[in-house]
Amino acid sequence: MANNSFRGSKHGRRDDVNHEAEFSCSLQELRSLMELRGPEALTRIQKSYGDVNGLCSRLKTSPVQGLDGNSDDINRRIKEFGQNVIPPKKPKTFLQLVWEALQDVTLIILEVAAIISLGLSFYKPPDAERQNCGSAAGGMEDEDDSEAGWIEGAAILLSVVCVVLVTAFNDWSKEKQFRGLQNRIEQEQKFTVVRGGQMIQINVSEIVVGDIAQIKYGDLLPSDGILIQGNDLKIDESSLTGESDHVKKSVSEDLMMLSGTHVMEGSGKMLVTAVGVNSQTGIIFTLLGAGEDGEGEGEEKAEKEKKKKEKEKRKEERKKKDKRDKKSKKDDKGKKGKNKDGANVEMQPLNENEEPDKKKNLPKKEKSVLQGKLTKLAMQIGKAGLIMSSLTVLILITRFVIDTFWIQGVPWANECMPIYVQFLVKFFIIGVTVLVVAVPEGLPLAVTISLAYSVKKMMKDNNLVRHLDACETMGNATAICSDKTGTLTMNRMRVVQAYIAGSYYKEVPEPSKIPAKILDLLILGIGVNCAYTTKIMPPEKEGGLPRQVGNKTECALLGLSLDLHRDYQTIRNEIPEERLFKVYTFNSTRKSMSTVLKNHDGSYRMFSKGASEILLRKCCKILMGSGEANDLKSRDRDHLIKNVIEPMASEGLRTICLAYRDFPTADGEPDWDNEVQILTGLTCIAVVGIEDPVRPEVPEAPKQEVAKRTDSL
């Protein structure tokens, strides 16, 4: 029995659980269990618990009924095994953001220049004319200019402070808003679990160890678990392993489900065994956070101690092995060489000197295009200013030396040395002034203020920008693509047209117009061949629309069942999910979903649904008004495509074909793994057209926009 399996009925009924008793599994035991993979994990479960049902019993839950939802029991589980919440990384303080803003190259150049300028502004140059020391060339500053020299350095520092404060405050406030938005999104994330025998949706943070979670195609697993029942289940574990190939999961081979992985195909149920920081994703986030914030010193020490003990153990084993080898004289040399090689191999895996190198080579923070250009420009201006200031100082010194010692003919005297040094300091001040004037201190301030203004404008358009740099990226966007589902449309699929029993209906027909045999097949196929997690719930408010839970296309088909005055839930109660023989889940390659039922006489019946143009090519018959199946020839198929499917598609409808196939007992057991042979020879039941209604306010929006533009012209 292929890929659909369910762990037996021994613990299918909820046992009388004494909630006051402690759980028979500890947190460390479950964590060590989730570190195993594949057959090794299966062996551990069989050895320690017998099977998954035994583990369910230890955790005081039922694989069918789930937890009873008692608040005391839930709180006790949270206290014992933790909550399904990963603490966010500690946000940066305002002072840390100020320090980061100060790391800009342009600002560093301005800071250095301003400090030097401010310091030298309080220096008083000597009088140019001193007895026996000659008259210095180079000109003198006015007294007023020398007294106001500090203003330039102070102004530069003030501009730097403005840039840093604006940048840091914007990043701090937007980070705070972003975290609030992130918390709101996380609170709205829900997942389907079984509690009290009912499938309900709860917040991801409310999932606890012992919950029975219902997983399906497209889900991101919020916790670690062990598979109880699966239908053609394939998981993308690339986020943890880096391997792009999908991993096939089944209760007989690989039943370990890991948080942070995506369900790419199939559906199933899993027993939650680790949540929050104890799950695989939580452990990784904890280690990453500890490595970045320097909070993992204790773990590093423990790891080093562990490695040290392992090395000592290996040394003792090698010594014992060497003693045994020395007893044998014939193979002594060969064994010694082998031991040396083995020792080298054992010592290779970990190089303790590698970690500091990795820390030194941490990737630097990437800069935006504008930041990169400004940094490059600032460096070029700084280099040019430095060259010009150095040239200025050199020219002034040369002029002073020539004028004093050659033109004036002043002899060298040691008592004049302090005077000459003071003049050199004056020339250095002039050079620094040239450098400060060359660096545009207004450039970073202008860019920062303009970006901050852009952030404010984007907020009015409901566009939250987390960092100032992102304004540039958004400003370069020429077109923004948005998904229409749920934005322009209501995301409430419903069947509006149908081709059933040889008749094309522009509206959902009355049940009396459809032959009873075809109607029964249609309702049965819809009930069992839609994911059991998909259902239509009563409206939350009186007079509201029914709630669609799960896949919206399947919700439309379930809605068709209700429109035909038939209850799909009655069928699901008669045929629970564990009685489905095999399920071929929908994927991008198959473009269809099929469910196989085993009849009482040993025969099989398969229901399929999928893209109409693909599934019709696999149909050889079609049900007509008489209730009997007629041959579907090539010209009949072309007629259906041209006169039914294309008109539906031209009206923006999604066309779905519903079909079935019988496998008589006389033909023997089919090869269920050969999908090409299984998904052929189908009998078409119906073709339906599904619509996603446009929101009422959408048609008026373009008219209002056109009116605004017309008025502006």
N, C-alpha and C positions, 0 to 999 in steps of 0.2 A: 504494500500500500504506500505508494510513493512518498510525497513530501508533506502530506497532512498527517499529523500525529497528535495524540492527546494522552497525557499521563493519567492513567486509569481511574477507576471509580472507587478505589479503596478509600480515598480521602475526598471523594467528590462531594459528599455530604459534610456540612460543617460539624465538627466534633464539639462536644460540650467543653468549652475552653474556660479554664479558671484564670481570669485575667489578673488575678492577684499574684499568681505564680510568676516566677522570673522566666525569661526566655532561655531555651536550652542552647542557644548559639550566642557566643560573645562577639563583640565588634571586631576584635583582632582575628578571630576565626573566619569571619566573613571576608575581611580584607585579604587575608592570605589565600582564601578560596578564589577570589576574583583576580588574583595575580596569575592563576593557571590558565591554560588555553587548550582547546581541542580535546583529544582523547585523555590527556593528563587530568583535565578538570572533570571529565566524565568518570574517570576511575576514582578520583577523590570523592565525588558525590556518592557513587555506588558503595564505596568502602565505608564512608562515614555516616551516610544517611539512608542508604538503601536505594533511594531514587529521589527525584525532585519532590515527590509527595511527602517523603520523610523529612526533607528540609522545611517544607511548608508546615508540617506538624510541629517541628522544633520552634518555628517562628510564630506558631499559633495563628495560622491563617488557612484558608481553604482555596485550592486552585480553581474552584468553580464559583463559590460564593464570595471569595475575597474577604476583606475585613468587614466587620459589622459597622464601622464608622463611629464607634463609641468614643467620645471625646477623651475620657480617661485613658483608654487604650492608646489612642493616637498620641497623647501627651507623654505617656510612658515610653512609647517607641521613640519619640523625639529625644527624650532624656537619655535613653539607652544607646541609640544608634545615630543620633544627630539629626539635624534638620536639612532639608534639601536646598540649602542656600550656600553659595560660595561667597565669603566676605570679599567685597571689592577692594582693590588696591587702595592703600591710603592716599587720599588726594594731596597734591602738593600745596604747601602753605603759600601765603602771599609773598613771604620773604624769599622762598625758593624760586617763585616765578620772577621776582625782581632780580635775583642772581642770574637766572637764565637769560633774562632780557639784557643784562649787562655784558653778556658774552659776545655780543655782536662786534665784528671787527671795526666797523665804522665808529661805534661808540667807544671802543677801547682807544682808538687813535685820538678821538676828541678828549677823552678823559686824561690821557697822558699829556696832551698838548695844553689843556686847560690848567692842570695842576702845576706844570712847569711855568706857564705864563703867570699864573696867580702867585706862585712863590717868588719869581724873579721881579714881579711888579713892585715889591716892597724893598727891592735893593736900590740904593742911591748911588749912582755912578760918581766918580770923582770929578773935581774941577779939571777942565782940559789943560789949563796953564799952571804948571808948577815950576818953581825955580830950578834951573839946571837939568830939567827933564824934557824940555821942549814943549811945543804946543801940539796937541794931538789932532790928527785929521779925522774926518768922519762926521763932524757936525754934532751938535748937542740937542737934547730934547728940551722943549719948553717946560717950565716948572709946572704949569697946569696939566700938561700931558703926562708928566711923570706921576703926578698925584692921582690922576684918573686911570692909571695903567691897569689897576686891578679889575676894572669893570669888564674888560674883554674876557678875562679868564672866568670871572663869575658868571657872565652871560652864557658862555659855552657850557659850564657846569649846570646852569639852570635848564638849558635846552636838553641836555642829557637826562636830567632828572625827569623832565616832562615826558620824554620819549619812553623812559623805563616805566614810569608810573602808569601811563596810558596803556602800554602793552601789557603789563602785569595785571592791572585791574580788569582789562577786557578779558584776558585769558582766565582769570580767577572767576569772574562773574559768569562767563559762558560755560566754563567747566561745571560750575554749580548748577546752571540750568540744564546742561546736558545730563548730569547725573540724576537730576530730578526726572527728566524725560525717560532715561534708561530704567529707573525704578518703576515708573508708570508702565512702561512696555513690559517689563518682567512680571509685574503684577497681573497683566492681562493675558499672559501666556498660560494656556490651559492644556491639560492632557487627560486622556480617557482612562479611567481605572474602574475596576469592579468592586463595589462595596455593597454589602447586603444583597448580593445576587443581582444588582442593577448596575448597568454601565452609566457612569456619571462623569462629568468633566469637572476637574478641580484645578486650582492653580498649581503650577509646577512646584512651587515652594511648599505645598501641602502634602506632597507625596512622601510616604514614610516606608521604612523597611517592612516588608510583609504585604505591601499592596500588590494586587494583580493588575498589571498595566496592559492595556490593549494597544498594540502597535500596528501601524499600517504604512503603506507606501507614502513617502514624503515626510515622515516624522523624523525629528531630531531627538534622539533618546536623552531624556533628562536625568537618568540615573543608571547605575549598573544593575544588571539582573541576570536571571537564568531562564532560558526559554522553556516554557511549559508546553506550548502548542504552536506550530508554525505551518504556514501555507506558502511554499515556494519562496522562502524568505532569503533575501540577499541584502547584505549590509556593506556600506562604504566606510571602511575603517582607516581611510587615508589620513584623517586628522590625527590619528594615534600612531599608525605604523608607517605612513608614507607610501604604502602600496596602493596603486590605483585600481587594482582588480577587486571586484566585488566578492565578498566572502559569503559563501552559502552556509546558512544556519539551519540546523535540524536537531531534534532532541536525541538522536542516536549518534551524532558525530561531533558537532560543535554547537554547544548551547550557551556559550558565554556572550551576553549582550553588554556592551560597554557604553557608558555615557559619552555624549559628544559625537557619536557616529550617526550616520543617516541611513534610514531604511530606503533602499533603492527599488526593491521589489517585494511583493508579498505582504503578508499580515500574520499576526499571531498574538500570543499572550506571554508575558514574562513575569516572573516573581522578582520583585525589587529586593536587592540584597545590600546595596550600598548607596548612600545619598550624600549630597553636599561635598564636604572636604574629604570624605572617605571614599568617594567614587574615583574612578580613574582620571576623569577631567579635573576633579577637585584636587587630587594629589599633584597633578601636573601644575595647576595654577598655584598651589601652595608652594611648590618648589621654585617656580619662576618668580613668584613674589618674594620669596626668601632670598633668592640669588640677587635680585635687583635692589632690595631694600637693606641688604646686609643683616637680615634677621635669621638667616639659616646657619649661623655659626655652630649652634648645638648639633644640628643634623650633620654638618660637615665633620665635626669632631667624632661623632658616633660612627660615621662612615669610615673615617680614617682608622679608628680603633678596630673596626670590623676587618678592614683590609690588612691591618697589621697582624691581627690574630690569624687570618687566613695565610699570610706569608709564613708566620712561625709554624703553623700546622704543616704547610708544604715542605718547609725545611726539615722538620722532624721526619716526615714521610720519606724524603729523599735520603736522609741519613740511614734510616732503617733499610731502605732499598739498597743503598751502597754496601751495607754490612752483609746483606744476603748475597749480593753479587760477588763480593770478595771471596766467599766460600767456594765459588766455582772458578777454578783456575783457567779452564779452557776458554770460556767466553768472557774472561775478565775485561780485556781491552774493549771488545765490542760493546759490552754492557756499560762500561764507563763512558764511552763516547755517546752512547744512547742516552745515558743519564744526563750528560752535560747538555745534549740537545734538548732533552725534555725540560731541564731546568731553565734553559734559555726561553723556551716556548712559554713556560709558566710565568716567567718574569715579564714577558712582553705586554700583556693586555693593558696594564695601566702604567702610565708614566706620570709620576707625581709632578714633574716640571711642566706638564702641558697646561694645567689649569691657569697659572699666572699668565702664560702667553695668550690664552683665550680671553682673559680679562683685559689684557692690554689691547687686543685687537677687536674690541667691541665696536660694532658699526656706529658711525657718527650719525647724528640726526640730519636727515635730508633737508635741504633748503629748497624753497620754491624758486621758480625762474626769476621772479623779481628780486628776491633776496640774493640769489646768486649773482645777478647782474650788478646790484648795488654794492655787494661785497667786493666784486671785481673792480668796480669803478672807484670805490673808496681806497682799495689797495693801490690802484694806479695813481690816484690823486695824491695819496700819502707818499708814494715813492717819488713822484714828481716834485712835491713840496719839500721832501727831505733833500733831494738833489739841489733844488734851488736855494734852500736855506743853507746847506753846506757850502755851496758856491758863493753865496753872499758873505758868509763868515770868512771864507778863504780870501775873497777880494778885499774885505775890510782890513783883515790882518796884514795882507800884502801891502795895501795902501799905507797903513800905519807905519809899518817897518820902513818902507821906502821914504816916506815923507819925514819921519823922525831922524833916521840914522844916515840918510843919504842927502836929501835936499836941505834939511836944517843942520845937518852935520853934528847932531848931539852925540857926545861920546857915551859909551856904555858905563853905567854906574850902578853898583849894587843897591845903593839906597833908593834908586828909582824903580827897583823891581816890583814893590807893591803897587806902584802907580800903573805900571805896564800890565800887571795881572788884572787890575780893576778894569782897564780898558778892554782887555780880552773878554771879561765877563759881560761887559756892555755889548760887545759885538755878538756874543752868544745869544743875548736877549733879543737882539735884532733878528738873528737867524730863527729863533723860536717864533717870533712874531710873524715872520714870513710863512713858516710852517702852519701856524694856527690859522692865518688868513686863507691859506690854500685849501684847508679842509672845510667842506661845506657843512657846517653844523646844522643848518636848517633842513638839509635833505632827509635825514631819518625822521625828524619831527613831522615834516610835511607828509611823508609816506604813511607814518603811523596814524596821524589824524585822519587822513583820507580813507585808510582802511577801516578805522573805527567808525567813521561816518557810513561807510559801505555796510558794515555789520548792522548798524541801526536801521538802514534802509531795507536790508534783507529780512530783518525781523518783522517788518510790516507786511512782507510777503509770506510770512509763516515759514521762513527759511532760517533755521537755527545754525549759525556758523560757530563752531567750537573754538577755532583759533583764527587769529587775524590773517594768517597766511592763506587760509582757504578762500578768502574773498577773491584773491587773484585767480584761483582755479575756476571759481564760479563765474567770475567776470569774463573768462575766456570761452565759456560755454556758448555756442551758437544755437544749439537746439537741445531741449530737454525732453526725453522720451518718457512717457508715463503709461503704465498698464491701465487699460480702460476698465478691466474687471474690478468692480467695487468703487471705481472713481467716476467714470461716466455711466456705468451701469449699476444695478442694484445688487449684483452677485447673488441673484435668486433665480436659478435656472428652472424652466418649466417647459413641458412638452406642449406645443401649440399646433402642430400638424402631424399627421400620421398616415402611413400607407399600410392598411391591414386587410387581409382577406380579399386582395385584388381591388380594393377601393382606396382612392386618395381623398383624405379628409382634410379640409383647410382648418378645421377645429377638432378638438378631441371628441370622438363620436360617443353616442350613448351606448351603454353596454348591450342593449337589445339588438343593435345593428351588427354585432360581432358574433359569429358562431360560438357556441358554448365551449366546444373543444379547443378552438384557437384561443379564446379568452382565458381558459384554465392554463394552457401552456404559457401564455404571455405572462400571467400573474405569477405562476410558479417560477418561471425563468427570472423575472425581475426580483422576486423575493430572495432566492438563493444565490443569484449571480451578481448581487451588489454586496459590497463589504458590509458585514454585520455591524460595523461601527458607524455606518451611515444610516441615519434615520430622520424622521420628521417629528418634531416635538410640538406640543401645544404652545400657543403664543404666551409670552411672559405677561402681557397685559390683555385684559378683556377687550375684544374687538380688534386686536392686532393680528399680524400675519403669523402663520405657523413658522417655527424656527427650523432651519435646515442645518443639520449637524453632519459633518463629514464631507465627502466628495460631492460637489454641487451637481455634476452631471448625473451621478447616481441618485441624488435627491430628486432631480427632475423625473427620473424613471419611477421612483417610489411615489412621487406626486401623481404620475399617470395612473398608477395602481389605485390610489385613493379617488382620483377623478372617475375611474371606472367602477367605483363603489365596491372595491375589494380591499381587504386589510392584509397587507404584506406581513404584518407581525404575527398573524395567525399561522402563516406558513413557516415562519422562522421558529415559532414555538414548537411546531410539529417536527421540524428538521433543524435542530440546533447546530451550531457551527462545528462541533466535534464530530457530527455525523457526516459531514461533507467528505467524500472519498478523496478527492483531489481538486486542487485549485490552481489554475494557470493564471497568475495575477497579471495585471496590465503592466506593460513596459513599452519603451520607445521602439523596440524592435518588433514586438508582437502586435502592438496597436490593437489589442483585444484582450478580453478577460473571459475565462471559461471555468465552469464549475461542474464537476462530475459527481453524480449521485448513484449510489448502488441500490438497485431495486431488490425486492424480497426474493425474486426468482433467480438472482445471481447476475442478471443483465445490468447494463449501465445506461444512463442517460446524461448527456452533456449539454449544458446551456452556455451559449456564447453571446457576447455583445462586443461591439467595436466599431471602428471606422467603416462606414457603409460601403465605400468603394472597394475596400480591402476584403471585408467579410463576404460581400456578394460574390467575389471571384472564387470563394471557397464553398459556395452553395451550389448544389446540383438540383435542388427542389425548392418549391415555394408553396406555402399554404394558401389556398384560394377560398372563395366564398362558400363553396360546398363543404368546407372543413377538411377536404382531402388535399394531399400534396401532389402538385403537378410538377413535371420536369421543368427545370429552369435552363432553357437553351441560351446560346450566345446572343441571339437577337432579342430574346426576352430580357436578358440582363442589360443590353444596350438601351432597350426601351425604358427600363426602370431608371437607369442613370440619366437619360435625357429628359424624361417626363416627370420624374419624381425627385431625384436627388439634386439635379441642377436647379430646378425652380426653388427648392428649399434653400439651397446654398446661396442663390442670388438674393434671397430675402434676409441674408445674414444669419441663417439658422445653422446649428451644428447637427449634422445628420448621423444617427446611430442605427446600426442594423442589429436586430435581435434574431438569433437562430438557435437551433438545437440539433442533436444527433443521437440516435439510439445505437447501442452496441449489444446485439443479441448474444445469448449464451452459446449459440451454435458456432459462433465465429471464434470462440476461445478468448483467453485473456489478452486484451490489447497491450501493446508495448507503450506504456504511458510516457516513457522518456522520448519517444519519437514523435515530436510535436507536428512535424510535417504530415505524417500519416493520420494523427489524431484529429488535427484541425482541417479536415477535408470532408467532402461528402455531406455538408451541412444542409439543413432545411430551413429556409428563411421564414420567420414568423411575422416580422413587421419591420418597417423602417420609420423612424420617428424624427421629427425636426424639433430641436431644442433652442429656446430663445432665452437670452439674458436681458430682461427689460431695461430700457434706459431710464435713468432717474428723471423725475418729473421736471426738475429745474434745468436740466441740460439743454433741451431745445431752445429755451429762452436765452441762454448765455451767449451764443453767437449773435443773435439779434441785438442784444444789448451792446455787445462789443462793436458791431457795425454802426449802431446809432451813435456811440461815443465818438468813433473816428469821423463819422460824417459831420457831427457838430464841431469837432476840432478843425476840420477843413473849412 
